Amino acid sequence: MSGLLDALPLDAPFVLLARQGSDDVEVLTGEVTDVELLADIPLHAADGTAREVFAMVPYRQVRERGFEAHDDDAPLRCLIVTDHAFFPRTEALDTLPAAPIALADAGFDITDEDYAEIVRRVIRDEIGRGEGANFVIRRDYVAGVEADPRTAALTWFNALLEHERGAYWTFAVVTEEYIAVGASPEAHVSSQGGVVTMNPISGTFRHPAGGATKETLSEFLRSTKETEELFMVVDEELKMMSAICSDGGRITGPHLKEMSRLTHTEYMLRGSSRLDPRDVLRETMFAPTVTGSPMQNACAAIRRHESAPRGYYSGVAALFTPNAEGGHDLDAPILIRTAYIENGRLRVPVGATLVRHSSPEGEVSETHGKAAGVLGAIGAITRDTPVDPDQPAERPSLAADPDIAELLVSRNERLAPFWLNAQSAAGGAFTGTSVLVVDAEDRFTTMLGHQLHHLGLDVTITPWSEVTDDAVRAADLVVSGPGPGDPRDGSSPRITRMREVVALRRATSAPLVAVCLSHQILSDQLGIELAPLASPHQGVQKSVDVFGEPATIGFYNTFTARVTPGTELVGDVTVSADAATGDVYALRGPKVASVQGHVESILSKDGIHTLERLVRAALA
């Protein structure tokens, strides 16, 4: 019987794969073909026979969704699997090369000072101007590699198997021109038997010398920045789930993702979908944990602030496997914590998630920690050792500690039950009512659409650039949606069109609900002042008064409508505003209602009830 080394071709492509929970190392061999689009991934032979395909999806593929990206011509590379073999992990550890691989001229391509300045610019120019809630900007650790690339790949894969823990996939992809070796913690999306799963991971705790302790981990879990960072990416991935799943997606968690040098927090999202797995992959490009939110603006910001293309960083590795139903299952982790070898150079891309609370120094440190996590695991730098030599290097998991578990569970007290519990039908209070949701480049509209459908409405979601005046007039109800940017920007075609939508509904006295950006546009048309907030409310949860009822709502706004404190009416429109600042939280008048917060967000504990009140008011 041949062993693992015998299964590896000398001059042909192959993939080594060790999946979480398995004691095997899988070896995939076959022929490589590059395709242009995800729809072109060759899941069937010419005679219709289903076949297994492994694909490396580069970041540039996000252009399929109409989003911006530097183009480096990185191929959408497919390995059409002809042989899929399994070997014990112990055999891989015993037989793969283990001698250290020397690096030369190692260091970051962007200095710490320059990266810190990029962080400042993103907070000031992007988050500070309402362009988004969070953005992930990368830098690359680079070095020369004189060893044979194939030997380096096998050596580093072996080291990851031995020294990394908690990885979803540990893998080595060896093809002509491109070699990738990594241990990704994050399963971006999977589709099995019609069940789609996404796994948003965010918040990074870098273990101190000697390893994590209950005290240091507890401090991390209490961090407002780390908690809100995770909530924001869950919101962003729920937008994707609501677009591809008939039941919108349900949240479970949070959990700890414990790795050798880092610990993250994570949720699991699950929903039902009948889409082709290639369509599932396209609609979920790419994870907000490595891009930002809202997605379209995040991609534009990445292009503005990153001077070089991403290659495969933040893309996905995807395995399409034929199933018993005649289709394919999909398993696709994010391409992070990965080392690439090309033309004798090592590249380890790492990114930090920038939010309103970010400090430049802290984000610089995070990139160092993430790079060290990969480099230490593959043996390229000295691995961490416990302070006390009598203590074992592998410590028991802290997730089972009652106090840690309680800290994790307590996070859900802030979240909307609608997304945590099974979503039963609301009773069809508005059955037969058509609603047009106008998308202003923020797919929070998919979550709004799911909630409106739950309330019994017949929902159509249309982008701002495609919506016609006739469609705006014809709908029983129009929900004018949220979006990034300054509502006062008359030079923006998107803002201009959203103004036209709101004005057209008001001119015909037709029912209108306006959310966030559109609430600000409505306020402006009513003569209410618009102003930037002193500090952006990106991912902020507030308890506010909405027409005499307290409501806990999530806010993602940089601008606000503002009245003189105590103002209750503007014309024939009722105003709900902050008693001290005059910031307007909601409006209600004949055939119109609006809200500044995102009632659809997981941060909106009273979101579905508030949305129903707004719809009822507009239709009254």
Secondary structure, 3 states (H helix, E strand, C coil): CCCHHHHCCCCCCEEEEEECCCCEEEEEEEEEEEECCHHHCCCECCCCCECCEEEEECHHHHHHHCCCCCCCCCCEEEEEEEEEEEEEHHHHHHHCCCCCCCEEEEEECCCHHHHHHHHHHHHHHHHHHCCCCEEEEEEEEEEEECCCHHHHHHHHHHHHHHHCCCCCEEEEEECCCCEEEEEECCEEEEEECCEEEECCEEEEEECCCCCCCHHHHHHHHCCHHHHHHHHHHHHHHHHHHHHHCCCCCEEEEEEEEECCCEEEEEEEEEEECCCCHHHHHHHCCCCCCCCEECHHHHHHHHHHHCCCCCCCCCCEEEEEEECCCCCEEEEEEECCCEEEEECCEEEEEEEEEECCCCCHHHHHHHHHHHHHHHHHHCCCCCCCCCCCCCCCCCCCCCCCCHHHHHHHHHHHHHCCHHHHCCCCCCCCCCCCCEEEEEECCCCHHHHHHHHHHHCCCEEEEEECCCCCHHHHHHCCEEEECCCCCCCCCCCCHHHHHHHHHHHHHHHCCCCEEEECHHHHHHHHHCCCEEEEEEEEEEEEEEEEEECCEEEEEEEEEEEEEECCCCCCEECCEEEEECCCCCEEEEEEECCEEEECCECCCCCCCCHHHHHHHHHHHHHC
